[in-house]
């Protein structure tokens, strides 16, 4: 997803506590008023649980 930057993702997940499930990531992004493309991408992740922000970033940008 070329129009989503790692910085957008970091801002969306600011304040996130890990480990976290996909629903918690989406909720956090919405609380942080993330762009719809960020929320949609998080909601579409295949994995259901993440141990930290690096895992989320890998899942978002590497599938």
NUPA-171036 format. One line per field, with one value per atom (N, C-alpha, C): residue in one letter; x, y, z; atom name. Coordinates in steps of 0.2 Angstrom, whole numbers, plus 5000, padded with zeros to 4 digits. Layout:
! NUPA-171036
type <- (A  ...)
xx <- (X  ...)
yy <- (Y  ...)
zz <- (Z  ...)
atom <- (CA  ...)
//
This chain:
! NUPA-171036
type <- (X  X  X  X  X  X  X  X  X  X  X  X  X  X  X  X  X  X  X  X  X  X  X  X  X  X  X  X  X  X  X  X  X  X  X  X  X  X  X  X  X  X  X  X  X  X  X  X  X  X  X  X  X  X  X  X  X  X  X  X  X  X  X  X  X  X  X  X  X  X  X  X  X  X  X  X  X  X  X  X  X  X  X  X  X  X  X  X  X  X  X  X  X  X  X  X  X  X  X  X  X  X  X  X  X  X  X  X  X  X  X  X  X  X  X  X  X  X  X  X  X  X  X  X  X  X  X  X  X  X  X  X  X  X  X  X  X  X  X  X  X  X  X  X  X  X  X  X  X  X  X  X  X  X  X  X  X  X  X  X  X  X  X  X  X  X  X  X  X  X  X  X  X  X  X  X  X  X  X  X  X  X  X  X  X  X  X  X  X)
xx <- (5004  5000  5004  5005  5010  5008  5001  4999  4999  5001  5001  5009  5011  5018  5018  5024  5026  5024  5025  5024  5016  5012  5005  5003  5006  5004  5007  5012  5015  5010  5008  5003  4997  4994  4988  4988  4994  4995  4998  4998  5001  4998  5001  4998  4996  4997  4995  4999  4995  4999  4999  5004  5005  5007  5005  5002  4995  4993  4986  4983  4977  4973  4971  4969  4967  4962  4957  4952  4954  4959  4962  4966  4969  4973  4968  4963  4958  4955  4953  4950  4955  4962  4967  4967  4968  4968  4962  4956  4951  4951  4953  4954  4959  4964  4969  4967  4961  4958  4962  4964  4968  4964  4967  4964  4961  4955  4951  4956  4961  4965  4969  4971  4975  4970  4964  4960  4958  4956  4955  4960  4966  4972  4973  4972  4973  4967  4961  4955  4956  4960  4961  4966  4970  4976  4974  4978  4976  4978  4983  4985  4980  4979  4974  4977  4984  4987  4994  4996  5003  5007  5013  5017  5020  5020  5023  5022  5024  5023  5027  5033  5037  5033  5029  5025  5019  5016  5011  5014  5019  5022  5024  5027  5028  5022  5017  5010  5007  5007  5004  5008  5015  5019  5021  5021  5024  5019  5013  5007  5008)
yy <- (4994  5000  5006  5009  5014  5021  5022  5028  5028  5023  5023  5023  5027  5028  5025  5023  5020  5026  5032  5037  5038  5037  5037  5031  5026  5020  5021  5024  5026  5030  5036  5040  5037  5033  5029  5025  5022  5017  5021  5027  5031  5029  5027  5025  5018  5014  5007  5003  4998  4994  4987  4984  4977  4972  4966  4963  4966  4966  4968  4964  4964  4960  4965  4963  4967  4972  4970  4975  4981  4979  4985  4989  4987  4991  4996  4993  4997  5002  5000  5005  5011  5009  5014  5019  5016  5021  5025  5023  5027  5033  5031  5036  5041  5039  5044  5048  5047  5050  5048  5042  5040  5040  5041  5041  5035  5035  5029  5023  5025  5020  5016  5020  5016  5011  5014  5010  5003  5005  4999  4994  4996  4992  4988  4991  4987  4982  4984  4980  4974  4974  4969  4964  4965  4961  4954  4949  4942  4940  4942  4940  4943  4940  4942  4945  4944  4946  4948  4954  4957  4958  4956  4957  4964  4968  4974  4978  4984  4989  4986  4983  4980  4975  4970  4965  4968  4973  4977  4980  4983  4986  4981  4975  4970  4967  4966  4964  4969  4975  4980  4981  4981  4983  4977  4971  4965  4960  4961  4957  4951)
zz <- (5000  5000  5000  4994  4993  4997  4998  5000  5008  5011  5018  5020  5025  5027  5034  5036  5042  5048  5046  5051  5052  5047  5047  5052  5052  5056  5063  5064  5071  5074  5071  5074  5075  5071  5072  5079  5080  5085  5092  5092  5097  5104  5109  5115  5116  5111  5110  5115  5119  5124  5121  5121  5118  5123  5122  5116  5115  5109  5107  5101  5101  5096  5090  5085  5079  5081  5085  5087  5091  5095  5099  5095  5090  5085  5082  5079  5076  5080  5086  5091  5093  5094  5095  5089  5083  5077  5077  5078  5078  5083  5089  5095  5093  5089  5087  5080  5078  5072  5066  5066  5060  5053  5048  5041  5040  5036  5035  5032  5028  5024  5029  5035  5040  5044  5046  5050  5045  5039  5035  5034  5033  5033  5039  5045  5051  5052  5050  5050  5046  5040  5036  5037  5042  5044  5045  5042  5043  5050  5053  5060  5065  5071  5076  5082  5083  5089  5087  5091  5089  5096  5096  5102  5103  5097  5097  5091  5091  5085  5078  5080  5074  5070  5074  5071  5067  5070  5066  5060  5060  5054  5049  5051  5046  5043  5047  5044  5039  5041  5036  5030  5030  5024  5020  5024  5020  5019  5022  5021  5025)
atom <- (N  CA  C  N  CA  C  N  CA  C  N  CA  C  N  CA  C  N  CA  C  N  CA  C  N  CA  C  N  CA  C  N  CA  C  N  CA  C  N  CA  C  N  CA  C  N  CA  C  N  CA  C  N  CA  C  N  CA  C  N  CA  C  N  CA  C  N  CA  C  N  CA  C  N  CA  C  N  CA  C  N  CA  C  N  CA  C  N  CA  C  N  CA  C  N  CA  C  N  CA  C  N  CA  C  N  CA  C  N  CA  C  N  CA  C  N  CA  C  N  CA  C  N  CA  C  N  CA  C  N  CA  C  N  CA  C  N  CA  C  N  CA  C  N  CA  C  N  CA  C  N  CA  C  N  CA  C  N  CA  C  N  CA  C  N  CA  C  N  CA  C  N  CA  C  N  CA  C  N  CA  C  N  CA  C  N  CA  C  N  CA  C  N  CA  C  N  CA  C  N  CA  C  N  CA  C  N  CA  C  N  CA  C  N  CA  C  N  CA  C)
//
